[in-house]
Amino acid sequence: MTASCWKSFPCSKLNICLDTVLLSGQSFRWKKNNQGEWLGVLSNMVWRVKQTDDRILFQVYGEKKDVSTCADTDKAKDNLYLKQIDYGRNEKQQSEFIFSQQKTACSSSSSNVKLVETLTKVENKAEENLDKTCGKEISKTVKDLRKHCGVVKKNSKSKNKKSDAFLRKGLLQGSTCNHSIEDGLGSLESQPRVLMDSLTDDTCMWQSHLLEDYFQLNVNLEELYQQWSSKDPHFHQVALNFYGIRILRQDPVENLISFVCSSNNNISRISSMVEKLCSNYGTFIARVDEIDYYTFPGFSDLCENDVEAKLRKLGFGYRAKFIANIAKQITLEKGEHWLKSLREKSYTDAKAELMTLPGVGAKVADCVCLMSLDKPEALPVDTHVWQITMRHYMAKLQTTKSLTPKLYNEIGDFYRELWGPYAGWAHSVLFTADLRHNKDRGSVDGQTKLDSKKRSIKSQDLKEKTLKKSK
């Protein structure tokens, strides 16, 4: 099936390393091909994603959803740039996100009229509490960008003033998410043999927003790494070799059922079970590279009386009963919107409600809270985390024989106190580094892992390379 042409947005590997994150046991639907591209399903579409040192590029296959299906009114459509305000962005993060989209849009000469209309609405929402001392260099850059875009009339002084203020705000804050003004003025030309869609197109903007939301790029990961490293010497050593690891923001239904399948299981088998669920109960999306892709089934699709028996035949074992009963309980008693509504509840309340479901214990509940319900403090404790904690943090665990609920909570509270409100994200870095395939990755030509000094140089080189490209 033919995909849309390649689109991209600026993103450093220090901000997200796809090769590590998509193989970290968070989601089980991404596969890497021989060309180094990742293919997976997101929002009922098939995505092909790849990464350079400073950009993420993507193609989309399947039904091209018109923006009107996501927004019923023209007002909602005009506010596409503001879509992610609902996802917990503060004003500073939202400004960074909008500004990066504006610069990318300005690199295209098309749809400028629409761009003006949309940006005017965005600008009206931006507070003009700017640093009065912003220098001539920023003022000149704002002027150059407006000239490059050709979207502001020279005789519109009031609009120029508001636009300048908004652009300055983005310039003053944009450095925290690795965006620079040069990305909008010319870096698209540096991508050879890649045809870029204009992100001023509604569908392209919507797709870009979906991917950025899925990767939670509004969260400043480099700043978090610095905070965690300053508090935790062991984290600092691990982070030198495992940078760009962040939590995916997944669909709660897929996330819940996938981690019910994870009980006493490994990543390969979990992935196989998830694909069986999709091919047997999902809806066909597209055939890409000789592989058929399906949507993940909803709870109502798993409510038939024969679901448990069929899943057992497919190799789900005792998990089949849990999946069937969860689907029935949520569909018949709680309603289809119940699970997503837990995003609005506190971490403690959301976890408690999840644990009322059959087959959902503390670890599965924490995985769902962390990876799909916007609870960054949630911290799943499994065998990997138990062993990491015993080796590096809590020596007393060596005398314990089992992970009791009390001890489970004690370990979680220990890390929340150590790492702060994004403890679940920090935990995922140590968890990912402890996976078998990543331990093997540390060995090169028979040598052991790079020593601390070499790993530090490697991380610094990548950072300097990224910064150089943004200048």
MIMI-500189 format. One record per residue: y, x, z of N, C-alpha, C in turn; residue in one letter. Coordinates in steps of 0.1 Angstrom, whole numbers, plus 5000, padded with zeros to 4 digits. Layout:
BEGIN
YXZYXZYXZA
...
This chain:
BEGIN
498850085000500050005000501250095000M
502250054993503550124992504450105004T
504950215009505750215021507250215016A
508150185026509550215023509750365022S
510850405017511150545016511450595030C
511450735031511550795044512950765050W
512950735063514250725071514150835082K
515250865088515250965099516450945108S
516351005120517451015129517351145136F
518451195142518451325148517651315162P
516851415164516051415176515451555178C
515751625188515151765191513751745196S
512951855194511551855199511651875214K
512751925220512951925234513051785240L
513551695232513751555236512451475235N
511651505225510251445224509451535215I
508251575219507351645211506151545207C
506251495195505251395191503851445192L
503551565188502151615188501551615202D
502451625212501951615226501851475231T
502951405229503151275235502151175230V
501951175217501051075210499551105212L
499251215219497851255222497751275237L
498551205245498551225259497851115267S
497251025260496550915268497350805272G
498550785266499450675269499050555259Q
499150585246498750485236497550535229S
496750445224495450475218495350435203F
496450415197496450375183497050475173R
497450585178498050685169497050795165W
496950815151496050925146496851015137K
496551145138497251245130496451285118K
497051285106496351315093496451465090N
495851505079495851645075497251705072N
498151615069499551655065500451665077Q
499851645089500651655101501451535104G
501151425098501851295100501051205110E
501751135118501051045127501150895122W
500050825122499950685117499550605129L
500250495131499850395141500550265139G
500250175148500850035147501850005158V
502949955154504049925163504749805158L
504849705167505549575163504949515151S
503649515150502849455139503149515125N
503549635125503749715113503049845114M
502649905103502050035103503150145101V
503150245109504250345109503650485105W
504250555097503950695094505150775099R
504850865109505950935116505651085116V
506651165113506551305114507851365120K
507851495123508951555131509251695126Q
510551725124511051855122511551905136T
512152025136512752075148513851985153D
514551915144515751845149515851705144D
514751645138514751505133513451445134R
513451315135512251235134512351155121I
511251155113511251085100510150985101L
510350865094509350765095509350675082F
508250615079508050515069507350395076Q
507550285070506950155075506250085064V
504950035068504149965059503949825065Y
503549735056503349595061504449505058G
504449385064505449285061506849345066E
507749335057509149385060509849265066K
509949265079510449155087511949145085K
512449035080513849015078514549005092D
515749065093516449065106516648925111V
516748825102516948695106515848635114S
514648695113513548655121513648705135T
514448805137514648865151515948805157C
516848765149518148715153518448585146A
518548475153518748345147520148315142D
521148395146522448365143523148495137T
524248475130525048585124525548675136D
525848605147526448685158525448785163K
524148735164523148825169522848935159A
522848905146522649005136523749115137K
525049075138526049165139525949265151D
525249215161525149295174523949385174N
523349415162522149495162522349625169L
523549685168523849815175523749805190Y
523949675195523949655209522549605214L
521549605206520349545209519749605222K
519849735223519149805234519849795247Q
520949725248521649705261520649645271I
519849555266518849475274517749575279D
517649695274516549775278517049875289Y
518049845296518349925308519350045305G
519950055293520850155291522150135299R
522650245305523950235311525050255301N
526250245304527350245294527350385287E
527150495294527150625288526050635278K
524850595282523650605273523850525261Q
524350395263524550305252525550365242Q
526650425247527650485238527050595230S
526150675236525550785229524650735218E
523950625221523050565211523750505199F
524850425202525650365192526250475183I
526850575190527550675182526650755173F
525350785177524450845168524150765156S
523950635158523650545147524850535137Q
526050535143527250525135527350655126Q
527050765131527250895123526150895112K
524950845115523950835105524350745094T
524850625098525250525088526350585079A
527350655085528450705078528050815067C
526850865068526450965058526150895045S
526050765045525850685032527150625028S
527250625014528450565009528350415007S
527150355010526950215007527250135020S
527450005018527549905029528649945038S
529750005034530850035043531549915048N
531749815040532349695045531649635057V
530349625056529449575066529549665079K
529649795076529749895087530949875095L
532049845088533349825095533249705104V
532649595099532549475106531749495119E
530649565117529749585129530349675139T
530949785134531549885143532749825151L
533449735144534549675151534049595163T
532949525161532449445172531949545183K
531349655179530849755189532049815196V
533049845189534249915195534949825205E
534949695202535549605211534849595225N
533549645225532849635237532849775245K
533449875238533450005245534750015253A
534550055266535750085274536450205270E
537750205271538550315266539050405278E
538050435287538350525298538050665295N
538750715285538450845279539250955286L
538751075284539351195290540651215282D
541851205289543151215282543351355277K
542551455281542851595277541951635266T
541351535259540451575247541351655237C
540751765233541551865225541751835210G
542451925204542751905190541551905181K
540551985186539351995178538651855177E
538551785188537951655187538751555179I
540051565180540951475172540751505157S
540651625154540451665140539051615135K
538051625143536751585139536651435137T
537351355146537451215144538151175131V
539251245128539951225115539051255103K
538351365104537451405093536351295091D
535751245102534751145101535251025095L
536450975099536950855093537250875078R
537750995075537951025060536651025053K
535651085059534351095052533750955050H
533850875060533250735059534050645049C
535350665049536250585041536250445045G
536150415058535950275063537150225071V
538150305073539350265081540650275072V
541350175072542650175064543650265070K
544350345063545350435068546450365075K
546850245070547950175075547650085087N
546350095092545950015103545950095116S
547150105121547350205133546550155145K
546550025148545849985160544350005158S
543849975146542349995144542050145145K
542950225139542750375139542650425154N
543550375162543650415176542350375183K
541850255181540650205188539450285182K
539450305169538250375163538250525168S
539450585169539550725174539050725188D
539450625196539050635210537550625211A
536950535204535450515204534750645199F
535250705188534650825183534750935193L
535950945199536151055209535151035221R
534950915225534050885236532650935232K
532150905219530850955215530851105214G
531951165210531951315209531851375223L
532551325232532651375246531251365253L
530451265249529251235256528051275247Q
528151285234527051295225526151415228G
526751525234525951645235524751625244S
524751525253523651515262522451455255T
522551405243521351365236521151435223C
521651565222521351645211521951595198N
522951515199523651465186524951545184H
525251575172526451645169527151575157S
528451595156529151535145528651575131I
528051705130527651755118526451675113E
525651615122524551535117524951425107D
526151365110526551255102527251305089G
527851435089528651475078527851555068L
526551595071525951675060524451705062G
523951685075522651745077521551665069S
521851545065520851475057520451545045L
521451615039521151695027520251815029E
520051855042519251965045517751925045S
517451795044516051755044515551755029Q
514751855025514351865011513251755008P
513351704996512351604990512151484999R
513151445006513051325015514151235011V
513751115005514651015001515050925014L
516350925017516750855029517250715026M
516750615033517350485033518650485042D
519550405038520750395046520550305058S
520850355070520650285082521750175084L
522650155074523550045075522849925070T
521649935063520849825059520249765072D
520249625073519849565085518449595089D
517549595079516049625082515949765086T
516549855080516449995084516950025098C
518149955101518649975114517649915125M
517149805121516249735131514949825133W
514449885122513249975123513550095132Q
514750155129515150265137515250235152S
515850125155515950075169514650055175H
513650005168512349985173511750115177L
511850215169511250345171511950415183L
513250405183513950475194513750405207E
513550275207513250205219511850245224D
510850245214509450285218509450425224Y
510150515219510250655224511150665236F
511950555239512850555250513850675249Q
514450695238515350805235516650795242L
516850685248518150665256518050745269N
516850785273516650865286516851015283V
517751075290518051215288516951305294N
515951345286514851415291515151555295L
515951625288516251765291516951775305E
517751675308518451675321517451645332E
516451555330515451525339514551645342L
514151715331513351845332514051945341Y
515351955340516152045348516152005362Q
516251875365516251825379514951855385Q
513851815378512451835384512151985386W
512552065376512252215378513052275389S
514252225392514952285403514352245417S
513652135417513052085430511552135431K
510952175420509452195421509152315412D
508852425419508452555411507252535402P
506252455407505052435399505352355386H
506152255388506652185376507352275366F
508152355371508952455363508052535354H
506952585360506052675353505352595342Q
504952475345504252385335505152345324V
506352315327507352265318507752365307A
507552495310507952595301507052585288L
505852545290504852535279504652385274N
505152295282504952145278506252075279F
507052095269508352035268508351905260Y
509351825261509451705252508451595255G
507851585268506951485271507651365278I
507551245272508251135277507351015277R
507750905284506950785285507250695273I
506250645267506350545256506650405262L
507450325256507750185260506850095252R
505750055257504749985249504749835251Q
504049765242503949625243503049595255D
503449515265502749495277501249445275P
501049355265499749305263498749415259V
499149485249498349595244498149705255E
499149735262499149835273498149785284N
498249665288497349615299495849615295L
495549555283494149555279493649695276I
494449785271493949915268493549995281S
494349975291494050045304492949975312F
492649845309491449785315490249855308V
490349885295489349965289489150105293C
490150155300490150295304489350325316S
488950225323488150245335486850325333S
486650435340485550525338485250555323N
486350595316486250615302487050745298N
486850785285487650895280488550845268N
489450925264490450885254489750845241I
488750915237488050885224487450755225S
486750725235486050595237487050475238R
488150505246489150395248489750365234I
490050465226490650445213489750365204S
488450395205487450315197487350175201S
487450145214487450005219488649935215M
489849995215491049935211491049895197V
490449985188490349955174489449845171E
488349835179487349725178488049585181K
488849595192489549465196490449425184L
491149515178492149485167491449435155C
490349505151489649465138488949335140S
488449305152487749175154488549055158N
489749085164490548975169492048975164Y
492449085158493749095154493949045139G
495149055134495449015121495649135112T
495149125100495249235090496749265087F
497149385087498549425083498549485069I
497849595068497949675055496849775055A
496549825043495549925041496350055037R
496250155045497050275043496150395043V
496150475033495350595032493850565034D
493450455028492050405028491650355042E
492550325050492250275064492950135065I
492150035071492749905073493349905087D
494549845088495249835101495449695105Y
495249665118495349525123496349525135Y
496849405137497649385149496849385161T
497449415173496649395185496649245189F
495449195193495349055195496149005207P
496648885207497348825219496348775228G
496748735240495848675250495148555245F
495848465237495248345232494148375222S
494248495215493148525206491848565213D
491948595226490848645234490348535244L
490648415241490248305251489048225247C
488448255235487248175231486148205241E
485248105242484148125252483148235249N
483048275236482148375232482748515232D
483948535237484648665236483848765245V
483548735257482848825266481548875260E
480748785254479448815249479648905236A
480548875228480848955216481349095220K
482149105230482649235234481549325240L
480649265247479549335252478649395241R
478449315230477749365219478449485212K
479749485213480649585207480649715216L
480049705227480049825236481049835247G
481649725251482649725261482049725275F
480749685277480149685290480849585299G
480949625312481449535322482949505320Y
483649585311485049555308485249425300R
484149385293484249265285484649145294A
483949135305484249025314485749025319K
486249135323487549155327488549105316F
488349155304489249125293489248975290I
488148915290488048775287488648685298A
488448725311488948645322490548665323N
490948795320492448815321493148725310I
492548725298493148645287493248495291A
492148445297492148305300493048275312K
493148365322493948335333495448335329Q
495848435321497248445317497648325308I
496748295298497048195289497048055295T
496148025304496047895310496847875322L
497147975330497747965343499148015343E
499448135337500648205339501648185327K
501048165315501948155303502048285296G
502348275283502348395274503548485277E
504548435283505748525286505748585300H
504648555308504648595322504648745323W
503748815315503648955316504949035313L
505548995302506849065299507949025309K
507848915315508848875325508848965338S
507749045339507549135351508549255349L
509149275338510149375336511349345344R
511549225347512749185355512549195370E
511249215374510949215388511049365393K
511049375406510949515412509649575410S
509549705411508249775409507249725419Y
507549705431506549655441506049515438T
506949425434506549295431505749285418D
506149365408505449365395504049415397A
503849525404502549585407501649485414K
502249415424501449325432500949205423A
501749155414501349045406500249095396E
500449215391499349265381498049275388L
498049315401496749335408496049205412M
496649085409496048965411495048935399T
495149005388494348985376492949055379L
491948995373490549055375490449195368P
489949285375489749425369490949505369G
492049465376493249545376493449595390V
493249725392493449785405494849855405G
495049945415496350005417496650095405A
495650175400495950275389496250205376K
495550105372495850025360497149955361V
497449895373498749835375499849935374A
499750055379500750155378500950195364D
499850215356499950255342500850145334C
500550025337501249915330502749915334V
502949925347504349925352505150045346C
504550165345505150275340505350275325L
504350225317504350245303504850125295M
505050005302505449895294506349795302S
506549815315507349725323508649795329L
508949905323510249975327510350005342D
509250065347509250105361508950255362K
509950335359509750485358509250545371P
509350475383508950535395507450515397E
506850425389505350405390504550525387A
503550555395502850685394501350665396L
500650655384499150635385498450755390P
497550735399496850845405495350825401V
494950925393493550935389492951065392D
491751095387491151225390491951345387T
492651345375493551455371494651475382H
495351365385496451375395495951415409V
494751355413494151395425493951545426W
493351605416493051745416494351835415Q
495351785407496551865406497251865420I
497251745426497951735440497151825450T
495851825449495151905459495352055457M
495452095444495652235441497052295444R
498052205442499352265442500352195452H
499952085458500952015466500451975480Y
499251915481498751865494497351925497M
497352035503496052105506495152025514A
495751935522494851855531493851765524K
494151745511493251655503491851715501L
491751845503490451915502489451865512Q
489951815523488951765533488751615532T
489351545522489151405520488051375511T
487251275513486151245505486351135494K
487351055496487550945486489050915486S
489450845475490850805474491050665479L
491450655491491650525497492950465493T
493150335494494450275491495650345498P
495350375511496450435519496750575513K
495750655510495950785504496650775490L
496150675482496750655469498250635471Y
498750555480500150525482500850645487N
500150725496500750845502501050945491E
500150965481500351055470501551015462I
501550885458502650835450504050845457G
504050815470505350835478505750975479D
504751065480505151215480505851255468F
505351215456505951255444507251185441Y
507351055446508650985444509751055452R
509351105464510351175473510651305466E
509751375460509951505454510751495441L
510351405432510951405419512051295417W
512051195425513151095424512750975416G
513650895411513450765405512550775392P
512550885386511750895374510450985376Y
509850965388508751035392507551015383A
507350895378506250865369506350945356G
507550975352507751055340507351205343W
507851255354507451395358505951405359A
505351305365503851305367503151315354H
503751255343503051255330503051395324S
504051475327504051615322502851695328V
502651685341501551755347500251695343L
500151565342498951505337498551545323F
499551545314499251585300498851735300T
499451815307499151955307497651985312A
497251885320495851905326494751845318D
495151785307494051725298493251845291L
492051825289491151925284491651985271R
492051905261492551955248493752035249H
494552015260495852095262495552225269N
494452225277494052345283493552445273K
492752385263492252475252493452515243D
494452435242495552475234496252595239R
496152625252496752745258496152875254G
494952865248494252985244494453015229S
494953135226495253175212494553305209V
493653305199492953425195492253495207D
491653415215490953475226491753515238G
493053495237493953525248494153405258Q
494553435270494753325279496153265276T
496553165284497853105281498953215282K
500053185274501253265274501753285288L
502053405292502653425305503953355307D
504453345319505653275322506853325313S
506953455312508153505305508053465290K
506853485284506753445269507053305267K
506553215276506753075274508253035276R
508853105285510353085287511053115274S
510653235268511353275256511053175244I
509853125244509553025233510352895235K
510452845247511252725249512752755246S
513252875250514652905248514952925233Q
514052985226514152995211514352865204D
513452765208513552635202514852565205L
515352585218516552525221517752585214K
517752715212518852785205518752745190E
517552725185517452685171517952545169K
517752455178518252325177519752315178T
520252395188521752395189522452455177L
521852555171522352625159522452525148K
521452435146521452345135522552235137K
522852205150523852105153525252145152S
525452275150526852335149527352335135K
